[in-house]
Amino acid sequence: MTIDGATRKKRYYDQLVFKARSEELAFIHSHEVRRHLSNIMGIIGLIKDADDRQTEFESSVSYLIASADNLDNAIRHISEKLDI
């Protein structure tokens, strides 16, 4: 195989890997990050619109913390993928 052929194959392989990683990151972003962010925004909306915000906050804080932790994990997962 010539150097040009090997270079072309390597470039093609690199493009395939890049495309696969990009698609995986897009999937993680749309299904993980957005889901957890939507949960947080929904919980905040419930608290904001509640007649008794303190009571609503107290009953929702564990869900808010769980969603924030899940969002943090999703972002860390993306960061790990980017470092590969």
SELUMTI-686259 format. One record per residue (C-alpha): residue number from 0; residue in one letter; z, x, y. Coordinates in Angstrom, 2 decimals, decimal comma. Example, Ala and Ser with C-alpha at 12.3 -4.5 7.8 and 13.67 -1.06 7.14 Angstrom:
! SELUMTI-686259
   num   residuo         Z         X         Y
     0         a      7,80     12,30     -4,50
     1         s      7,14     13,67     -1,06
END
This chain:
! SELUMTI-686259
   num   residuo         Z         X         Y
     0         m      0,00      0,00      0,00
     1         t     -0,86      1,28      3,44
     2         i      1,66      1,69      6,20
     3         d     -0,04     -1,14      8,09
     4         g      0,29     -3,42      5,08
     5         a      3,94     -2,53      4,57
     6         t      4,65     -3,02      8,28
     7         r      2,91     -6,39      8,28
     8         k      4,85     -7,53      5,22
     9         k      8,14     -6,39      6,75
    10         r      7,34     -8,16     10,02
    11         y      6,42    -11,33      8,11
    12         y      9,65    -11,14      6,08
    13         d     11,69    -10,59      9,25
    14         q     10,05    -13,64     10,84
    15         l     10,90    -15,77      7,79
    16         v     14,52    -14,61      7,86
    17         f     14,75    -15,25     11,61
    18         k     13,31    -18,75     11,20
    19         a     15,69    -19,58      8,34
    20         r     18,72    -18,33     10,30
    21         s     17,59    -20,24     13,40
    22         e     17,25    -23,45     11,39
    23         e     20,67    -22,93      9,79
    24         l     22,31    -22,33     13,17
    25         a     20,59    -25,39     14,64
    26         f     21,91    -27,47     11,74
    27         i     25,45    -26,13     12,17
    28         h     25,26    -26,78     15,91
    29         s     23,99    -30,33     15,60
    30         h     26,19    -31,40     12,70
    31         e     29,38    -29,40     13,15
    32         v     29,86    -28,43     16,78
    33         r     28,55    -31,69     18,22
    34         r     30,57    -33,78     15,74
    35         h     33,86    -32,16     16,64
    36         l     33,10    -32,20     20,36
    37         s     32,23    -35,90     20,13
    38         n     35,52    -36,56     18,36
    39         i     37,46    -34,76     21,10
    40         m     35,59    -36,62     23,83
    41         g     36,22    -39,94     22,09
    42         i     39,94    -39,26     21,75
    43         i     40,16    -38,25     25,40
    44         g     38,32    -41,45     26,34
    45         l     40,84    -43,52     24,39
    46         i     43,73    -41,81     26,13
    47         k     42,12    -42,10     29,54
    48         d     41,40    -45,83     29,15
    49         a     44,76    -46,74     27,57
    50         d     47,25    -48,90     29,43
    51         d     50,03    -46,57     28,29
    52         r     48,47    -43,12     28,33
    53         q     51,62    -41,34     27,19
    54         t     51,97    -43,50     24,07
    55         e     48,26    -43,21     23,31
    56         f     48,42    -39,44     23,77
    57         e     51,42    -39,15     21,46
    58         s     49,67    -41,17     18,76
    59         s     46,39    -39,24     19,17
    60         v     47,55    -35,67     19,71
    61         s     47,40    -34,73     16,02
    62         y     43,77    -35,93     15,84
    63         l     42,96    -34,05     19,02
    64         i     44,47    -30,84     17,65
    65         a     42,65    -31,24     14,32
    66         s     39,32    -31,80     16,05
    67         a     39,88    -28,80     18,33
    68         d     40,72    -26,63     15,30
    69         n     37,59    -27,87     13,51
    70         l     35,48    -27,13     16,60
    71         d     36,97    -23,63     16,78
    72         n     36,14    -23,06     13,10
    73         a     32,57    -24,26     13,60
    74         i     32,11    -21,89     16,55
    75         r     33,58    -19,01     14,52
    76         h     31,16    -19,86     11,69
    77         i     28,23    -19,63     14,10
    78         s     29,55    -16,33     15,47
    79         e     29,79    -14,94     11,93
    80         k     26,19    -16,00     11,27
    81         l     25,04    -14,30     14,46
    82         d     26,77    -11,05     13,50
    83         i     25,00    -10,76     10,14
END
